[in-house]
Every structure is written in C-alpha cells, then in structure tokens.
Amino acid sequence: METAAILIGSALIALVAVQVILGTVTSVLALSRQRKQNSLSDLFMMERIEAARARRERESQNAWNGFRKFVVRQKIEEAKGTASFYLEPHDGKPLPAFKPGQFLTFRLDVPDEPKPVIRCYSLSDGPRSDRYRVTIKRVPAPRKVPDAPPGLISNFFHDHIHEGDILDVRAPSGHFFMDTQAKPSAVLIAGGVGITPMVSMLRAIADSGSERQAVLFYGVRNGGDHALKAELKELSSNNRNIRIVTCYSGPRDGQDVKGQDYDEACRVSVDVMKEYLKTSNHRYFMCGPPPFMQSVTDQLGEWGVPADDIFSEAFGPASIKAKSEKPRDAVEPVAGGAAAVQVKVTFSRSGKEISWDVGKDSTLLELAESNGVEINSGCRTGGCGTCKVAFKSGSVKYESQPDCDIESGCGLACVACPDGDLVVDA
Ligand SMILES: Cc1cc2nc3c(=O)[nH]c(=O)nc-3n(C[C@H](O)[C@H](O)[C@H](O)COP(=O)(O)OP(=O)(O)OC[C@H]3O[C@@H](n4cnc5c(N)ncnc54)[C@H](O)[C@@H]3O)c2cc1C
C-alpha cells in the first residue's frame, strides 16, 4: 500500500516535471521565434530606411544648388538667327526632371565684361535625364536706337559658344509651366522665340502619353523665322490631341506656301483663334514679345477669358498688366502736380538714404543703380534670383510676382518696390 502510494507520487512528480520541462521548452521556442520575427522586421525596417536614404541621395544627386557644368554637345541652326544648344551634364550624372515651360539660368564670362553675366533661357525640349536643350535668338539693337550695341549674351551664344564648350548652368526653375495631366484643354500662344517653352509643353504632352488637348497658335514673320518647324510638324502629325496653327505676318512671295508652310497670313490674334476654337473655355499659355502679349491678353479679356486662365512668360524686362488695372501705385496727384507720397529707402551697407516717389520710381534695382549702389542683377524680370537682397526692416511689393522662390525678409530688387520705409542690406 505504502509502495503503491510512493509509486503514484513519483509518477505525479514525473508528470509535473515533464509538464514544466515541456512548458519551458515551448516558451523558449516561442521566445526564439519572436526574436527571429523581431529581427526580421528590424531587418525589413532597416532595408526600407536604407532604400529611402538611397532614393533621397539619388534625388539630391540629380538636383543641384548653384551652378553645374554642362558641355555643349550640339549646336543646330533652327532659323535665321536662331540656334538650339544641346547640353549634357559634364559629370555624366542623370538630370532632374523639370516642368515643361521652366527655364535654365546661365552664367557667362564675357571678355571685357567686369563681372560674369547672367541670362535665362527656356528649356525647349521635353524632360529627359540625359540632356537639356535651349533655343536662342539673336537680339539686335532696338529699332529706335540702331547705334546701341546688339544683345550681349544672345549674340555671344551664336558667335562664341561652340560644340564642346563648357557652360555654368543653374537648375531648372520658374513658375510658368504646364501640368500635362490636367484635364482642361490648353491653348498655347507663341510669338517669335516665345515658341521655346511651348515646344517643351507639347513634347511633354506627347512623351507622357497625356490625352490633354492642345492647340498652338504660333506667330512669326515668315518662313525665314519659322524655328523648330520640322519638330512641330512631327508633333502635330503623330499626336491626335495636338493641333498647330502657324501664322505668318508677312509671307515671302514664291517661297512660303499657304497650307504647306503656314496656315494663316496674319498676326496671331483672338480673331484667328475664334476660327479654330469652338469656345473660349480653355487654359491659355502665352509667351512672346511684351507688346504682343499685352495685346493678346487684352483681346482674351474682351472675349470673356478670366485672367486666372491666362498664364504668361515675358522674355524681356517688361511685365504684362491686365487692361483694367490702374497704373502701379497710382496716387491722386496733389495740386501743382507733385507726387503725393514719398518713402525712405536706406541702403545700409552703402550708407545711402534715398527718397522713393511712389508711383514714379520704377524698381528698387533701378533706384539703387541710379544712386551708385551696387546690386548684382541678371534677367531683370524676377526670374533668375541674382538681384536678391535682404531687408533689415520694412517690406516690398511686386508689380508682377517673381518667378523664383524667395525666403521671408528678402526680395528681388529688379521687380520690387518699397511698401513703406525700407532698409536694404546693400
Ligand atoms: C524666363 C526667361 C526665359 C527666356 N527664354 C528665352 C529663350 O528661350 N530664347 C531666347 O532667345 N531668349 C529667351 N529669353 C530672353 C533672354 O534671357 C535675354 O533677355 C535675351 O537673349 C537678350 O539678352 P542679351 O544679353 O542678348 O541682350 P542685352 O544685352 O540684355 O540687350 C537687350 C537689348 O538692349 C539693347 N541695348 C543694349 N545696350 C543698350 C544701350 N546702351 N542703349 C539702348 N539699348 C541697348 C540691345 O541692343 C538689346 O536690344 C528669356 C528670358 C527670360 C526672363
């Protein structure tokens, strides 16, 4: 009886011991499985972090700050006095994508010029990772000032920049661009060399497979000035959603054939557009000489196109004003004709304090220049950012919004005017 009890007790103890051992083994196994899982998810997380880091690095390698070296790989004559320059990054690394309509900023050392000269040129091709293209027209002396020197940089590009040369170029920028995936149909209006951003937009529509409808109205004098003709023809022939209407204002007898080289013998105007467009309900993208853009902008307004649907880029130091707008800072003249308001502009580093006539003086840059205060400048249209200055106090307002990003407390002198007393760090 006693032996049986001992046996049963031992068996029970053995059972409990087996259970304890089994329980311990199970929890050790579970713990190890959990550890394995944790280390796998740690690994997965680390891989994701590494992939994100590599992606960020790749992206930041593509984009660049300041100037990057580009080799002129090809220079091609496109029309009389207009040439395209194909630019490849000297470092051979891929280029960041840009938005069709944006421009590049160049810095050139020109003999006899005391400082490097800055100019902007629109990208005239669709985004590609291997090269950029700009298309530049020679600028002659103004008709009214025939003795003035011709345009410095446009002619320098034509006469002195050759295949194999290396140029300093800032990354693409600018707020004038097209979203190729947007739905509303687009009307593109180009005068002369203002065709460059439009070709970029059409090429981007075609290359991205976008179904956005686009009609381009392109105005030039005659076939001699008709830049990028073959490329435009190819774009409209191969893409059902792209239509091009070319207007020659003075076709050459015996050389320019209507229906073959051009569509209409007139200037681009809303009257021509009405013949091709069923309604005025589109988004309008416009680039060309300032008087041309002013005139078309006014006509579009009269046709009922809201100002918000018109996007434009000015190539020269001029800006487009809606017809109804009052002159900038217009103030009632006081008796005797004197300007009603003056504000004080202090250039702190130069130690100069100058009165600004509201409604009379033009830009902060011109005020500085006419008073011997040095501020570097480039495009003089609020695009390249060269004339950026910091303000110690006060603020500025703009006739037309700058085309580049500006930190708070700074401004672009070429398009700014003081909004009250101002202290400029220059
Ligand atoms: C965003 C943007 C994009 C652009 N894209 C393009 C583009 O794709 N293609 C293109 O061809 N251009 C483009 N431009 C225009 C380009 O940047 C230059 O403004 C243009 O090439 C003229 O520069 P320039 O150095 O040749 O002329 P400048 O030397 O600046 O001269 C301009 C004019 O002033 C005259 N002038 C010079 N000195 C005097 C004087 N003492 N008295 C009177 N007149 C004088 C010159 O004869 C000339 O007519 C773009 C401009 C901007 C802002």
The ligand as a MOL file (V3000), in Angstrom:
LIG
                    3D

  0  0  0     0  0            999 V3000
M  V30 BEGIN CTAB
M  V30 COUNTS 53 58 0 0 0
M  V30 BEGIN ATOM
M  V30 1 C 12.4090 83.3800 -68.1200 0
M  V30 2 C 13.0680 83.7920 -69.4260 0
M  V30 3 C 13.1720 82.8590 -70.4440 0
M  V30 4 C 13.7780 83.2320 -71.6460 0
M  V30 5 N 13.8620 82.3080 -72.6590 0
M  V30 6 C 14.4330 82.6380 -73.8300 0
M  V30 7 C 14.5330 81.6850 -74.8950 0
M  V30 8 O 14.1030 80.5320 -74.7810 0
M  V30 9 N 15.1480 82.0860 -76.0370 0
M  V30 10 C 15.6330 83.3510 -76.2160 0
M  V30 11 O 16.1870 83.6420 -77.2860 0
M  V30 12 N 15.5270 84.2900 -75.2210 0
M  V30 13 C 14.9540 83.9530 -74.0410 0
M  V30 14 N 14.8870 84.8810 -73.0140 0
M  V30 15 C 15.4880 86.2140 -73.1950 0
M  V30 16 C 16.9520 86.1760 -72.7730 0
M  V30 17 O 17.0690 85.8800 -71.4020 0
M  V30 18 C 17.6820 87.5000 -72.9790 0
M  V30 19 O 16.9380 88.5350 -72.3630 0
M  V30 20 C 17.8660 87.8350 -74.4500 0
M  V30 21 O 18.6390 86.8240 -75.0820 0
M  V30 22 C 18.5880 89.1890 -74.5940 0
M  V30 23 O 19.7760 89.1420 -73.8730 0
M  V30 24 P 21.0930 89.7810 -74.4820 0
M  V30 25 O 22.1640 89.6670 -73.4700 0
M  V30 26 O 21.3760 89.2440 -75.8390 0
M  V30 27 O 20.6730 91.2850 -74.6800 0
M  V30 28 P 21.0300 92.5310 -73.7270 0
M  V30 29 O 22.4890 92.7900 -73.7720 0
M  V30 30 O 20.3920 92.3090 -72.4270 0
M  V30 31 O 20.3220 93.7130 -74.5060 0
M  V30 32 C 18.9310 93.7780 -74.6040 0
M  V30 33 C 18.5700 94.8710 -75.6090 0
M  V30 34 O 19.0600 96.1130 -75.1330 0
M  V30 35 C 19.7840 96.7760 -76.1830 0
M  V30 36 N 20.8170 97.6290 -75.6160 0
M  V30 37 C 21.9970 97.2630 -75.0950 0
M  V30 38 N 22.6850 98.3530 -74.6820 0
M  V30 39 C 21.9060 99.4400 -74.9450 0
M  V30 40 C 22.0450 100.8160 -74.7690 0
M  V30 41 N 23.1350 101.3190 -74.2000 0
M  V30 42 N 21.0430 101.6100 -75.1620 0
M  V30 43 C 19.9260 101.1150 -75.7310 0
M  V30 44 N 19.7360 99.7970 -75.9330 0
M  V30 45 C 20.7040 98.9720 -75.5480 0
M  V30 46 C 20.3470 95.6500 -77.0180 0
M  V30 47 O 20.6430 96.0890 -78.3210 0
M  V30 48 C 19.1820 94.6720 -77.0000 0
M  V30 49 O 18.2390 95.0470 -77.9650 0
M  V30 50 C 14.2800 84.5390 -71.8120 0
M  V30 51 C 14.1620 85.4510 -70.7720 0
M  V30 52 C 13.5860 85.1020 -69.5900 0
M  V30 53 C 13.4810 86.0990 -68.4720 0
M  V30 END ATOM
M  V30 BEGIN BOND
M  V30 1 1 1 2
M  V30 2 1 2 3
M  V30 3 2 2 52
M  V30 4 2 3 4
M  V30 5 1 4 5
M  V30 6 1 4 50
M  V30 7 2 5 6
M  V30 8 1 6 7
M  V30 9 1 6 13
M  V30 10 2 7 8
M  V30 11 1 7 9
M  V30 12 1 9 10
M  V30 13 2 10 11
M  V30 14 1 10 12
M  V30 15 2 12 13
M  V30 16 1 13 14
M  V30 17 1 14 15
M  V30 18 1 14 50
M  V30 19 1 15 16
M  V30 20 1 16 17
M  V30 21 1 16 18
M  V30 22 1 18 19
M  V30 23 1 18 20
M  V30 24 1 20 21
M  V30 25 1 20 22
M  V30 26 1 22 23
M  V30 27 1 23 24
M  V30 28 2 24 25
M  V30 29 1 24 26
M  V30 30 1 24 27
M  V30 31 1 27 28
M  V30 32 2 28 29
M  V30 33 1 28 30
M  V30 34 1 28 31
M  V30 35 1 31 32
M  V30 36 1 32 33
M  V30 37 1 33 34
M  V30 38 1 33 48
M  V30 39 1 34 35
M  V30 40 1 35 36
M  V30 41 1 35 46
M  V30 42 1 36 37
M  V30 43 1 36 45
M  V30 44 2 37 38
M  V30 45 1 38 39
M  V30 46 1 39 40
M  V30 47 2 39 45
M  V30 48 1 40 41
M  V30 49 2 40 42
M  V30 50 1 42 43
M  V30 51 2 43 44
M  V30 52 1 44 45
M  V30 53 1 46 47
M  V30 54 1 46 48
M  V30 55 1 48 49
M  V30 56 2 50 51
M  V30 57 1 51 52
M  V30 58 1 52 53
M  V30 END BOND
M  V30 END CTAB
M  END
